[in-house]
Amino acid sequence: MFEHFFQCPHCWEEISMLLDTSVRRQKYIEDCEICCNPIELDVTFEDGELMAFSAESIEQ
């Protein structure tokens, strides 16, 4: 597991999420731990190293 810190695209607070390094490419939705709004995460790992990360807001 890998802890990654980033800014929520809804409330702009810095949050962290645990990312699974054993899965090369991941795209899923997770709620912000502060404002509870959904965030679409797109994550790519290569040999356990984070290669790409994006966190986009999802309109409700």
mmCIF file of the N, C-alpha and C atoms, coordinates in Angstrom:
data_MODEL
# 
_entry.id   MODEL 
# 
loop_
_atom_site.group_PDB 
_atom_site.id 
_atom_site.type_symbol 
_atom_site.label_atom_id 
_atom_site.label_alt_id 
_atom_site.label_comp_id 
_atom_site.label_asym_id 
_atom_site.label_entity_id 
_atom_site.label_seq_id 
_atom_site.pdbx_PDB_ins_code 
_atom_site.Cartn_x 
_atom_site.Cartn_y 
_atom_site.Cartn_z 
_atom_site.occupancy 
_atom_site.B_iso_or_equiv 
_atom_site.pdbx_formal_charge 
_atom_site.auth_seq_id 
_atom_site.auth_comp_id 
_atom_site.auth_asym_id 
_atom_site.auth_atom_id 
_atom_site.pdbx_PDB_model_num 
ATOM 1   N N  . MET A 1 1  ? 0.847   -1.183 0.000   1.00 0.00 ? 1  MET A N  1 
ATOM 2   C CA . MET A 1 1  ? 0.000   0.000  0.000   1.00 0.00 ? 1  MET A CA 1 
ATOM 3   C C  . MET A 1 1  ? 0.891   1.245  0.000   1.00 0.00 ? 1  MET A C  1 
ATOM 4   N N  . PHE A 1 2  ? 0.348   2.298  -0.544  1.00 0.00 ? 2  PHE A N  1 
ATOM 5   C CA . PHE A 1 2  ? 1.088   3.548  -0.721  1.00 0.00 ? 2  PHE A CA 1 
ATOM 6   C C  . PHE A 1 2  ? 0.169   4.692  -0.319  1.00 0.00 ? 2  PHE A C  1 
ATOM 7   N N  . GLU A 1 3  ? 0.584   5.537  0.619   1.00 0.00 ? 3  GLU A N  1 
ATOM 8   C CA . GLU A 1 3  ? -0.231  6.685  1.019   1.00 0.00 ? 3  GLU A CA 1 
ATOM 9   C C  . GLU A 1 3  ? 0.128   7.871  0.138   1.00 0.00 ? 3  GLU A C  1 
ATOM 10  N N  . HIS A 1 4  ? -0.895  8.440  -0.505  1.00 0.00 ? 4  HIS A N  1 
ATOM 11  C CA . HIS A 1 4  ? -0.679  9.569  -1.413  1.00 0.00 ? 4  HIS A CA 1 
ATOM 12  C C  . HIS A 1 4  ? -1.508  10.760 -0.941  1.00 0.00 ? 4  HIS A C  1 
ATOM 13  N N  . PHE A 1 5  ? -0.866  11.924 -0.830  1.00 0.00 ? 5  PHE A N  1 
ATOM 14  C CA . PHE A 1 5  ? -1.525  13.163 -0.413  1.00 0.00 ? 5  PHE A CA 1 
ATOM 15  C C  . PHE A 1 5  ? -1.832  14.000 -1.647  1.00 0.00 ? 5  PHE A C  1 
ATOM 16  N N  . PHE A 1 6  ? -3.038  14.583 -1.671  1.00 0.00 ? 6  PHE A N  1 
ATOM 17  C CA . PHE A 1 6  ? -3.437  15.428 -2.792  1.00 0.00 ? 6  PHE A CA 1 
ATOM 18  C C  . PHE A 1 6  ? -4.549  16.367 -2.341  1.00 0.00 ? 6  PHE A C  1 
ATOM 19  N N  . GLN A 1 7  ? -4.892  17.309 -3.187  1.00 0.00 ? 7  GLN A N  1 
ATOM 20  C CA . GLN A 1 7  ? -5.919  18.301 -2.880  1.00 0.00 ? 7  GLN A CA 1 
ATOM 21  C C  . GLN A 1 7  ? -7.267  17.849 -3.434  1.00 0.00 ? 7  GLN A C  1 
ATOM 22  N N  . CYS A 1 8  ? -8.290  17.858 -2.578  1.00 0.00 ? 8  CYS A N  1 
ATOM 23  C CA . CYS A 1 8  ? -9.633  17.485 -3.012  1.00 0.00 ? 8  CYS A CA 1 
ATOM 24  C C  . CYS A 1 8  ? -10.112 18.488 -4.066  1.00 0.00 ? 8  CYS A C  1 
ATOM 25  N N  . PRO A 1 9  ? -10.642 18.013 -5.195  1.00 0.00 ? 9  PRO A N  1 
ATOM 26  C CA . PRO A 1 9  ? -11.130 18.926 -6.234  1.00 0.00 ? 9  PRO A CA 1 
ATOM 27  C C  . PRO A 1 9  ? -12.454 19.611 -5.869  1.00 0.00 ? 9  PRO A C  1 
ATOM 28  N N  . HIS A 1 10 ? -13.052 19.245 -4.741  1.00 0.00 ? 10 HIS A N  1 
ATOM 29  C CA . HIS A 1 10 ? -14.296 19.873 -4.292  1.00 0.00 ? 10 HIS A CA 1 
ATOM 30  C C  . HIS A 1 10 ? -14.038 20.942 -3.222  1.00 0.00 ? 10 HIS A C  1 
ATOM 31  N N  . CYS A 1 11 ? -13.393 20.535 -2.125  1.00 0.00 ? 11 CYS A N  1 
ATOM 32  C CA . CYS A 1 11 ? -13.220 21.448 -0.981  1.00 0.00 ? 11 CYS A CA 1 
ATOM 33  C C  . CYS A 1 11 ? -11.811 22.035 -0.900  1.00 0.00 ? 11 CYS A C  1 
ATOM 34  N N  . TRP A 1 12 ? -10.898 21.560 -1.730  1.00 0.00 ? 12 TRP A N  1 
ATOM 35  C CA . TRP A 1 12 ? -9.518  22.046 -1.829  1.00 0.00 ? 12 TRP A CA 1 
ATOM 36  C C  . TRP A 1 12 ? -8.660  21.760 -0.592  1.00 0.00 ? 12 TRP A C  1 
ATOM 37  N N  . GLU A 1 13 ? -9.155  20.919 0.311   1.00 0.00 ? 13 GLU A N  1 
ATOM 38  C CA . GLU A 1 13 ? -8.365  20.522 1.474   1.00 0.00 ? 13 GLU A CA 1 
ATOM 39  C C  . GLU A 1 13 ? -7.393  19.415 1.064   1.00 0.00 ? 13 GLU A C  1 
ATOM 40  N N  . GLU A 1 14 ? -6.250  19.364 1.738   1.00 0.00 ? 14 GLU A N  1 
ATOM 41  C CA . GLU A 1 14 ? -5.310  18.276 1.476   1.00 0.00 ? 14 GLU A CA 1 
ATOM 42  C C  . GLU A 1 14 ? -5.815  17.020 2.185   1.00 0.00 ? 14 GLU A C  1 
ATOM 43  N N  . ILE A 1 15 ? -5.910  15.943 1.433   1.00 0.00 ? 15 ILE A N  1 
ATOM 44  C CA . ILE A 1 15 ? -6.347  14.666 1.984   1.00 0.00 ? 15 ILE A CA 1 
ATOM 45  C C  . ILE A 1 15 ? -5.351  13.593 1.548   1.00 0.00 ? 15 ILE A C  1 
ATOM 46  N N  . SER A 1 16 ? -5.475  12.423 2.133   1.00 0.00 ? 16 SER A N  1 
ATOM 47  C CA . SER A 1 16 ? -4.624  11.310 1.713   1.00 0.00 ? 16 SER A CA 1 
ATOM 48  C C  . SER A 1 16 ? -5.489  10.081 1.509   1.00 0.00 ? 16 SER A C  1 
ATOM 49  N N  . MET A 1 17 ? -5.019  9.222  0.635   1.00 0.00 ? 17 MET A N  1 
ATOM 50  C CA . MET A 1 17 ? -5.687  7.943  0.393   1.00 0.00 ? 17 MET A CA 1 
ATOM 51  C C  . MET A 1 17 ? -4.624  6.874  0.248   1.00 0.00 ? 17 MET A C  1 
ATOM 52  N N  . LEU A 1 18 ? -4.977  5.667  0.675   1.00 0.00 ? 18 LEU A N  1 
ATOM 53  C CA . LEU A 1 18 ? -4.088  4.527  0.501   1.00 0.00 ? 18 LEU A CA 1 
ATOM 54  C C  . LEU A 1 18 ? -4.346  3.920  -0.871  1.00 0.00 ? 18 LEU A C  1 
ATOM 55  N N  . LEU A 1 19 ? -3.297  3.770  -1.646  1.00 0.00 ? 19 LEU A N  1 
ATOM 56  C CA . LEU A 1 19 ? -3.390  3.216  -2.991  1.00 0.00 ? 19 LEU A CA 1 
ATOM 57  C C  . LEU A 1 19 ? -2.722  1.851  -3.019  1.00 0.00 ? 19 LEU A C  1 
ATOM 58  N N  . ASP A 1 20 ? -3.307  0.935  -3.755  1.00 0.00 ? 20 ASP A N  1 
ATOM 59  C CA . ASP A 1 20 ? -2.804  -0.436 -3.856  1.00 0.00 ? 20 ASP A CA 1 
ATOM 60  C C  . ASP A 1 20 ? -1.755  -0.523 -4.957  1.00 0.00 ? 20 ASP A C  1 
ATOM 61  N N  . THR A 1 21 ? -0.499  -0.700 -4.575  1.00 0.00 ? 21 THR A N  1 
ATOM 62  C CA . THR A 1 21 ? 0.596   -0.755 -5.548  1.00 0.00 ? 21 THR A CA 1 
ATOM 63  C C  . THR A 1 21 ? 0.636   -2.059 -6.341  1.00 0.00 ? 21 THR A C  1 
ATOM 64  N N  . SER A 1 22 ? -0.127  -3.063 -5.914  1.00 0.00 ? 22 SER A N  1 
ATOM 65  C CA . SER A 1 22 ? -0.101  -4.351 -6.616  1.00 0.00 ? 22 SER A CA 1 
ATOM 66  C C  . SER A 1 22 ? -0.959  -4.360 -7.879  1.00 0.00 ? 22 SER A C  1 
ATOM 67  N N  . VAL A 1 23 ? -1.768  -3.327 -8.075  1.00 0.00 ? 23 VAL A N  1 
ATOM 68  C CA . VAL A 1 23 ? -2.612  -3.216 -9.271  1.00 0.00 ? 23 VAL A CA 1 
ATOM 69  C C  . VAL A 1 23 ? -2.029  -2.113 -10.143 1.00 0.00 ? 23 VAL A C  1 
ATOM 70  N N  . ARG A 1 24 ? -1.598  -2.468 -11.358 1.00 0.00 ? 24 ARG A N  1 
ATOM 71  C CA . ARG A 1 24 ? -0.891  -1.520 -12.224 1.00 0.00 ? 24 ARG A CA 1 
ATOM 72  C C  . ARG A 1 24 ? -1.729  -0.301 -12.593 1.00 0.00 ? 24 ARG A C  1 
ATOM 73  N N  . ARG A 1 25 ? -2.972  -0.514 -13.018 1.00 0.00 ? 25 ARG A N  1 
ATOM 74  C CA . ARG A 1 25 ? -3.836  0.600  -13.446 1.00 0.00 ? 25 ARG A CA 1 
ATOM 75  C C  . ARG A 1 25 ? -5.151  0.501  -12.705 1.00 0.00 ? 25 ARG A C  1 
ATOM 76  N N  . GLN A 1 26 ? -5.562  1.608  -12.073 1.00 0.00 ? 26 GLN A N  1 
ATOM 77  C CA . GLN A 1 26 ? -6.800  1.635  -11.299 1.00 0.00 ? 26 GLN A CA 1 
ATOM 78  C C  . GLN A 1 26 ? -7.593  2.889  -11.652 1.00 0.00 ? 26 GLN A C  1 
ATOM 79  N N  . LYS A 1 27 ? -8.889  2.735  -11.767 1.00 0.00 ? 27 LYS A N  1 
ATOM 80  C CA . LYS A 1 27 ? -9.784  3.873  -11.964 1.00 0.00 ? 27 LYS A CA 1 
ATOM 81  C C  . LYS A 1 27 ? -11.034 3.576  -11.148 1.00 0.00 ? 27 LYS A C  1 
ATOM 82  N N  . TYR A 1 28 ? -11.293 4.415  -10.148 1.00 0.00 ? 28 TYR A N  1 
ATOM 83  C CA . TYR A 1 28 ? -12.427 4.164  -9.263  1.00 0.00 ? 28 TYR A CA 1 
ATOM 84  C C  . TYR A 1 28 ? -12.877 5.458  -8.598  1.00 0.00 ? 28 TYR A C  1 
ATOM 85  N N  . ILE A 1 29 ? -13.980 5.393  -7.880  1.00 0.00 ? 29 ILE A N  1 
ATOM 86  C CA . ILE A 1 29 ? -14.555 6.559  -7.197  1.00 0.00 ? 29 ILE A CA 1 
ATOM 87  C C  . ILE A 1 29 ? -14.443 6.355  -5.697  1.00 0.00 ? 29 ILE A C  1 
ATOM 88  N N  . GLU A 1 30 ? -13.978 7.397  -5.028  1.00 0.00 ? 30 GLU A N  1 
ATOM 89  C CA . GLU A 1 30 ? -13.811 7.384  -3.569  1.00 0.00 ? 30 GLU A CA 1 
ATOM 90  C C  . GLU A 1 30 ? -14.330 8.721  -3.048  1.00 0.00 ? 30 GLU A C  1 
ATOM 91  N N  . ASP A 1 31 ? -14.944 8.718  -1.883  1.00 0.00 ? 31 ASP A N  1 
ATOM 92  C CA . ASP A 1 31 ? -15.440 9.962  -1.290  1.00 0.00 ? 31 ASP A CA 1 
ATOM 93  C C  . ASP A 1 31 ? -14.334 10.675 -0.525  1.00 0.00 ? 31 ASP A C  1 
ATOM 94  N N  . CYS A 1 32 ? -14.339 12.009 -0.584  1.00 0.00 ? 32 CYS A N  1 
ATOM 95  C CA . CYS A 1 32 ? -13.406 12.829 0.189   1.00 0.00 ? 32 CYS A CA 1 
ATOM 96  C C  . CYS A 1 32 ? -13.688 12.605 1.678   1.00 0.00 ? 32 CYS A C  1 
ATOM 97  N N  . GLU A 1 33 ? -12.635 12.432 2.463   1.00 0.00 ? 33 GLU A N  1 
ATOM 98  C CA . GLU A 1 33 ? -12.800 12.199 3.902   1.00 0.00 ? 33 GLU A CA 1 
ATOM 99  C C  . GLU A 1 33 ? -13.226 13.452 4.653   1.00 0.00 ? 33 GLU A C  1 
ATOM 100 N N  . ILE A 1 34 ? -13.155 14.619 4.016   1.00 0.00 ? 34 ILE A N  1 
ATOM 101 C CA . ILE A 1 34 ? -13.536 15.872 4.674   1.00 0.00 ? 34 ILE A CA 1 
ATOM 102 C C  . ILE A 1 34 ? -14.927 16.330 4.247   1.00 0.00 ? 34 ILE A C  1 
ATOM 103 N N  . CYS A 1 35 ? -15.152 16.468 2.930   1.00 0.00 ? 35 CYS A N  1 
ATOM 104 C CA . CYS A 1 35 ? -16.436 17.005 2.466   1.00 0.00 ? 35 CYS A CA 1 
ATOM 105 C C  . CYS A 1 35 ? -17.412 15.929 1.978   1.00 0.00 ? 35 CYS A C  1 
ATOM 106 N N  . CYS A 1 36 ? -16.955 14.689 1.871   1.00 0.00 ? 36 CYS A N  1 
ATOM 107 C CA . CYS A 1 36 ? -17.768 13.526 1.478   1.00 0.00 ? 36 CYS A CA 1 
ATOM 108 C C  . CYS A 1 36 ? -18.242 13.542 0.025   1.00 0.00 ? 36 CYS A C  1 
ATOM 109 N N  . ASN A 1 37 ? -17.723 14.435 -0.792  1.00 0.00 ? 37 ASN A N  1 
ATOM 110 C CA . ASN A 1 37 ? -18.078 14.452 -2.209  1.00 0.00 ? 37 ASN A CA 1 
ATOM 111 C C  . ASN A 1 37 ? -17.257 13.405 -2.960  1.00 0.00 ? 37 ASN A C  1 
ATOM 112 N N  . PRO A 1 38 ? -17.816 12.841 -4.040  1.00 0.00 ? 38 PRO A N  1 
ATOM 113 C CA . PRO A 1 38 ? -17.123 11.789 -4.782  1.00 0.00 ? 38 PRO A CA 1 
ATOM 114 C C  . PRO A 1 38 ? -15.980 12.339 -5.647  1.00 0.00 ? 38 PRO A C  1 
ATOM 115 N N  . ILE A 1 39 ? -14.895 11.573 -5.675  1.00 0.00 ? 39 ILE A N  1 
ATOM 116 C CA . ILE A 1 39 ? -13.717 11.921 -6.463  1.00 0.00 ? 39 ILE A CA 1 
ATOM 117 C C  . ILE A 1 39 ? -13.389 10.722 -7.351  1.00 0.00 ? 39 ILE A C  1 
ATOM 118 N N  . GLU A 1 40 ? -13.206 10.968 -8.639  1.00 0.00 ? 40 GLU A N  1 
ATOM 119 C CA . GLU A 1 40 ? -12.787 9.909  -9.542  1.00 0.00 ? 40 GLU A CA 1 
ATOM 120 C C  . GLU A 1 40 ? -11.260 9.873  -9.567  1.00 0.00 ? 40 GLU A C  1 
ATOM 121 N N  . LEU A 1 41 ? -10.701 8.757  -9.130  1.00 0.00 ? 41 LEU A N  1 
ATOM 122 C CA . LEU A 1 41 ? -9.254  8.586  -9.090  1.00 0.00 ? 41 LEU A CA 1 
ATOM 123 C C  . LEU A 1 41 ? -8.804  7.736  -10.265 1.00 0.00 ? 41 LEU A C  1 
ATOM 124 N N  . ASP A 1 42 ? -7.724  8.145  -10.895 1.00 0.00 ? 42 ASP A N  1 
ATOM 125 C CA . ASP A 1 42 ? -7.111  7.389  -11.984 1.00 0.00 ? 42 ASP A CA 1 
ATOM 126 C C  . ASP A 1 42 ? -5.629  7.266  -11.628 1.00 0.00 ? 42 ASP A C  1 
ATOM 127 N N  . VAL A 1 43 ? -5.181  6.038  -11.358 1.00 0.00 ? 43 VAL A N  1 
ATOM 128 C CA . VAL A 1 43 ? -3.854  5.797  -10.796 1.00 0.00 ? 43 VAL A CA 1 
ATOM 129 C C  . VAL A 1 43 ? -3.116  4.755  -11.625 1.00 0.00 ? 43 VAL A C  1 
ATOM 130 N N  . THR A 1 44 ? -1.831  5.008  -11.864 1.00 0.00 ? 44 THR A N  1 
ATOM 131 C CA . THR A 1 44 ? -0.991  4.055  -12.577 1.00 0.00 ? 44 THR A CA 1 
ATOM 132 C C  . THR A 1 44 ? 0.308   3.833  -11.796 1.00 0.00 ? 44 THR A C  1 
ATOM 133 N N  . PHE A 1 45 ? 0.623   2.563  -11.560 1.00 0.00 ? 45 PHE A N  1 
ATOM 134 C CA . PHE A 1 45 ? 1.868   2.175  -10.921 1.00 0.00 ? 45 PHE A CA 1 
ATOM 135 C C  . PHE A 1 45 ? 2.706   1.368  -11.893 1.00 0.00 ? 45 PHE A C  1 
ATOM 136 N N  . GLU A 1 46 ? 4.027   1.473  -11.759 1.00 0.00 ? 46 GLU A N  1 
ATOM 137 C CA . GLU A 1 46 ? 4.940   0.633  -12.527 1.00 0.00 ? 46 GLU A CA 1 
ATOM 138 C C  . GLU A 1 46 ? 6.034   0.170  -11.575 1.00 0.00 ? 46 GLU A C  1 
ATOM 139 N N  . ASP A 1 47 ? 6.150   -1.129 -11.399 1.00 0.00 ? 47 ASP A N  1 
ATOM 140 C CA . ASP A 1 47 ? 7.114   -1.716 -10.459 1.00 0.00 ? 47 ASP A CA 1 
ATOM 141 C C  . ASP A 1 47 ? 6.977   -1.117 -9.063  1.00 0.00 ? 47 ASP A C  1 
ATOM 142 N N  . GLY A 1 48 ? 5.726   -0.907 -8.623  1.00 0.00 ? 48 GLY A N  1 
ATOM 143 C CA . GLY A 1 48 ? 5.465   -0.385 -7.287  1.00 0.00 ? 48 GLY A CA 1 
ATOM 144 C C  . GLY A 1 48 ? 5.661   1.105  -7.134  1.00 0.00 ? 48 GLY A C  1 
ATOM 145 N N  . GLU A 1 49 ? 6.014   1.805  -8.210  1.00 0.00 ? 49 GLU A N  1 
ATOM 146 C CA . GLU A 1 49 ? 6.240   3.247  -8.160  1.00 0.00 ? 49 GLU A CA 1 
ATOM 147 C C  . GLU A 1 49 ? 5.072   3.975  -8.835  1.00 0.00 ? 49 GLU A C  1 
ATOM 148 N N  . LEU A 1 50 ? 4.587   5.028  -8.197  1.00 0.00 ? 50 LEU A N  1 
ATOM 149 C CA . LEU A 1 50 ? 3.480   5.816  -8.743  1.00 0.00 ? 50 LEU A CA 1 
ATOM 150 C C  . LEU A 1 50 ? 3.950   6.568  -9.981  1.00 0.00 ? 50 LEU A C  1 
ATOM 151 N N  . MET A 1 51 ? 3.330   6.288  -11.118 1.00 0.00 ? 51 MET A N  1 
ATOM 152 C CA . MET A 1 51 ? 3.702   6.909  -12.383 1.00 0.00 ? 51 MET A CA 1 
ATOM 153 C C  . MET A 1 51 ? 2.743   8.027  -12.782 1.00 0.00 ? 51 MET A C  1 
ATOM 154 N N  . ALA A 1 52 ? 1.457   7.846  -12.489 1.00 0.00 ? 52 ALA A N  1 
ATOM 155 C CA . ALA A 1 52 ? 0.450   8.855  -12.847 1.00 0.00 ? 52 ALA A CA 1 
ATOM 156 C C  . ALA A 1 52 ? -0.668  8.833  -11.818 1.00 0.00 ? 52 ALA A C  1 
ATOM 157 N N  . PHE A 1 53 ? -1.195  10.033 -11.535 1.00 0.00 ? 53 PHE A N  1 
ATOM 158 C CA . PHE A 1 53 ? -2.287  10.160 -10.574 1.00 0.00 ? 53 PHE A CA 1 
ATOM 159 C C  . PHE A 1 53 ? -3.149  11.343 -10.978 1.00 0.00 ? 53 PHE A C  1 
ATOM 160 N N  . SER A 1 54 ? -4.460  11.133 -11.016 1.00 0.00 ? 54 SER A N  1 
ATOM 161 C CA . SER A 1 54 ? -5.379  12.251 -11.208 1.00 0.00 ? 54 SER A CA 1 
ATOM 162 C C  . SER A 1 54 ? -6.588  12.059 -10.299 1.00 0.00 ? 54 SER A C  1 
ATOM 163 N N  . ALA A 1 55 ? -7.091  13.185 -9.824  1.00 0.00 ? 55 ALA A N  1 
ATOM 164 C CA . ALA A 1 55 ? -8.265  13.201 -8.953  1.00 0.00 ? 55 ALA A CA 1 
ATOM 165 C C  . ALA A 1 55 ? -9.212  14.259 -9.502  1.00 0.00 ? 55 ALA A C  1 
ATOM 166 N N  . GLU A 1 56 ? -10.330 13.817 -10.060 1.00 0.00 ? 56 GLU A N  1 
ATOM 167 C CA . GLU A 1 56 ? -11.285 14.714 -10.706 1.00 0.00 ? 56 GLU A CA 1 
ATOM 168 C C  . GLU A 1 56 ? -12.605 14.735 -9.930  1.00 0.00 ? 56 GLU A C  1 
ATOM 169 N N  . SER A 1 57 ? -13.241 15.885 -9.885  1.00 0.00 ? 57 SER A N  1 
ATOM 170 C CA . SER A 1 57 ? -14.534 15.985 -9.219  1.00 0.00 ? 57 SER A CA 1 
ATOM 171 C C  . SER A 1 57 ? -15.604 15.322 -10.084 1.00 0.00 ? 57 SER A C  1 
ATOM 172 N N  . ILE A 1 58 ? -16.605 14.808 -9.434  1.00 0.00 ? 58 ILE A N  1 
ATOM 173 C CA . ILE A 1 58 ? -17.765 14.225 -10.107 1.00 0.00 ? 58 ILE A CA 1 
ATOM 174 C C  . ILE A 1 58 ? -18.965 15.077 -9.726  1.00 0.00 ? 58 ILE A C  1 
ATOM 175 N N  . GLU A 1 59 ? -19.616 15.622 -10.697 1.00 0.00 ? 59 GLU A N  1 
ATOM 176 C CA . GLU A 1 59 ? -20.781 16.460 -10.423 1.00 0.00 ? 59 GLU A CA 1 
ATOM 177 C C  . GLU A 1 59 ? -21.946 15.607 -9.947  1.00 0.00 ? 59 GLU A C  1 
ATOM 178 N N  . GLN A 1 60 ? -22.636 16.109 -8.931  1.00 0.00 ? 60 GLN A N  1 
ATOM 179 C CA . GLN A 1 60 ? -23.773 15.363 -8.375  1.00 0.00 ? 60 GLN A CA 1 
ATOM 180 C C  . GLN A 1 60 ? -25.064 15.940 -8.863  1.00 0.00 ? 60 GLN A C  1 
# 
